[in-house]
Structure formats: C-alpha cells, structure tokens
Amino acid sequence: MTADTDAILWPQSDGAPVSCTEKLRVLRENYAEARQVLRDAFEDAVLMGVDEASARRLFAELVETLPSPRHRAAPAAA
C-alpha cells in the first residue's frame, strides 16, 4: 500500500474509524484500484478534448449517483 492510502480514515456510521485489519486492507485495495481507473478515464477524457473541469464534475456526479447497497430492493420471491 502507499502512504496516501494508509493515512485514510474510513469512518463507520457511528463515526468511529474502521479498525479491522482485513477490512482496511480491502478498502485500501479498492481505493487504489478506483483511483487508477478514474485517473486513466480522466486522462483519456482530457486528451480527447473534454474540458478538464467538466470531466471532474462528471466523474464526481458519477460517484454521487451510485446507489447505496444498504437500500437495494430485496429480490422478488419466485
């Protein structure tokens, strides 16, 4: 892991930081992977002529509109 991902505090719903080593490992790996994918997509957009501020806004909106896994509808009974 890198120093920047090691320093991130992941707050739980009660405000206390996640402290489980395995959970922190998964969160750090996911963060690093998402960061790289977003970096690549952002660079592609800008190099293809997209306005940098617009690309940042669009990617931020993407994150803001992700559905919560806590509020997913239960699967319909068969």
Buried (B, 14 or more C-beta within 10 A) or exposed (E): EEEEBEEEEEEEEEEEEBEEEEEBEEBBEEBBEEEEEBEEBBEEBBEEEBEEEEBBEBBEEEEEEEEEEEEEEEEEEE
